[in-house]
Amino acid sequence: MQTLLTAAPVQIRARKNVLRWVIFGVLVLASAAFGALAGLLFVYSTDLPQAQELERYRPSSITELYDDQGRVIGSFALQRRVIASYNDFPKVLRDAVISTEDKEFEKHWGVNFYRILGAAWRDVVSGSKAQGASTLTMQLARNLFLTPERTYRRKLQEIMLSLQIERRFTKPQIFAMYANQIFLGHGVYGFEAGAEFYFGKKAKDLTLEEAALLAGMPKAPNLYSPINNSERAVRRRNLVINNLLEDGKITTDEATRAKNAPLKLNVQWETNSLAPYFVEDLRQRLERKYGSDKVHESGLRVYTTLDMDLQKTANQAVLDGLAAYERRHGWKGGLKNVVAGGIALDAYQDPDWKQPLDPGSYVHAMVRSVSSTSALVKFGRYLATIGPAEIAWTGKRTASDLFSAGDIVYVKVQSLAPDGTAKVSLEQDSGTQGGLIALDNSSGAILAMVGGRDFDESKFNRATQALRQVGSAFKPYVYTTVVEKGASPDDIILDAPVTFNTASGPYSPHNYDGKYEGSITLRRAISQSRNIPALKLADRVGINAVIETARRFGITSPLPAYLPVAIGAAEVTLVEETAAFTTFPNDGVRVVPRYVRRVTDYQGQVLEEDYPEVRDVISPQTARVMTSLLQQVVQHGTAAAAASLKHPLAGKTGTTNDFTDAWFVGFSPSITCGVWVGFDEKKSLGNKETGARAALPIWMDFMRVALVGREDEAFNAPQPVPHAAVAQTLDTPDQAPGDGETH
């Protein structure tokens, strides 16, 4: 008995010792596990952003360009995103996203461990890592800072970052960040940009079916794109609607109506197509000043000088003018054929087809089939027939004489029908190019710019980059120099054959028409664009003096000091020449062309505000005399067709040797516009294709619209001066000729 009593305490002590060792072992194991977990957490968190970084984080957003009325004309972006606040997203969209992506969003604290455990179990059973179980917060964390790789390491980082986000931000803030960050296909990020891109409206204006479509896209944006696969997108949309119904967010009637609603898209492709040459010039200027990253990612707001309505008018005027030129010179053929290039008819997609199409648009179309009388052509989703009436101008008898299946033809859209049919006229693109630039006289604002026929085919800007011989449009600098030296519009000059002895030998010029008018006034000499009087005047005052005048007017292109420069044997850009002409209606003050009125950051803080830059060039009296001379060009001279506009106008035509370049630069009291037409390779436009014939009609089409509402404006009249007969002074060698030139 005593032995048993003695053994009991021993056993108890043994059990206690064992228990202590077990507890100790458990604690050691727990400590080791905790240490390992802490070590893992430390390792995996070393490259995670800190809380302060989260608060400072701002996603890249679109830099938008606005015209002078605040209308969007273009954008720059690596990611097409418009930042919006929580209240900008309607309740129907918020409900749709939460019902589909994270039903417990309002309740959990960043991580739904039940979903994670369930997903982990399914991963183990399936042997894959397909189950994400991510909350909205976890998706946000991944999209903000992590990679899309499917690893446990990334999932752990995702959880840790989600916990940080939930600690620092409210649920509305988290939802807004998610809604601004999520990818929705086609380069679009965020629901605000998605609503604008797919439906052409603000997110707050989305209908139930539209909100459901967008809410269903984050899972697989390309797979559920309504542009790429409308049937799959509708099925996904209807699934989201069912989720809303199950969660009691909508009624049965609302769900039924929304699921039966047809898919109606109003896709808003990039708006840079309106003024692509202007936008590209502006991009380069902004990047030089602010850097590429800031321009493409910081959501700047650039308020430009462009007038959207005048830009549309300029685009149409240039294309119509080039089409008229093409028809004058007949059908040339030589069409590109996609079948010959190894492309199936159903596979071909032309860049033109992604641009907005309206009546008046010019577009490349593909011939799908040809009969003896007509051809069926396709462009985008439209089909049109080119029949005998459309073919008549080519001089060909039948469509089969012109086309083969797969040919790419150039057409002008006459009308578009909802059923996908269209009416077109057959046009031609033989390579002619045109440029137009319009400036506001008082501010130098660029109101419209056209740098060529098709930006997709050629990015070269013929309004700002092309150096072309300016022809007789250079003569105003000669006459300005003479007027500054005391000449009067009614002074006399002899229009007769003459030979100039120059450093390179005898130079015997002639007038455009090969005729001579004898003694004429300076007024008539410039209005009729007579070459001999202009050369005599330049010889008398000296070609260097004329060049110095052109420099004051802002001509920076090379101007060699030889006499033929007086009649335009020098190359300048269209923007230089047009800006120079603003000096005349501005009483001798030239304005520097401006692209921008103001630049702000996304919060509205002004980064840049541009004001007109003006330069005194000539006296007001000289400017008014020159304006009166250039009015004669429009009223009675080479640009007399423009008199039909019945508005105070002035300007100068320009035509070069062999008709390689056609110009007209003209102005009203408020607007100066320059137009150039030619080929890039400097070949002839054809006989008699003068500035008056090729360029002036384009200028008139533009100015006819630009002058609306400006009916009461008028030029300042020059002060009357006593008449002085200077013909003998200018036309006889009793004074030393300028710059070494001799008669």
Order of alpha helices (4+ residues) and beta strands (2+ residues): alpha-alpha-beta-beta-beta-alpha-alpha-alpha-alpha-alpha-beta-alpha-alpha-alpha-alpha-alpha-alpha-beta-alpha-beta-beta-beta-alpha-alpha-beta-beta-beta-beta-beta-alpha-beta-beta-beta-beta-alpha-alpha-alpha-beta-alpha-beta-beta-beta-beta-alpha-beta-beta-beta-alpha-alpha
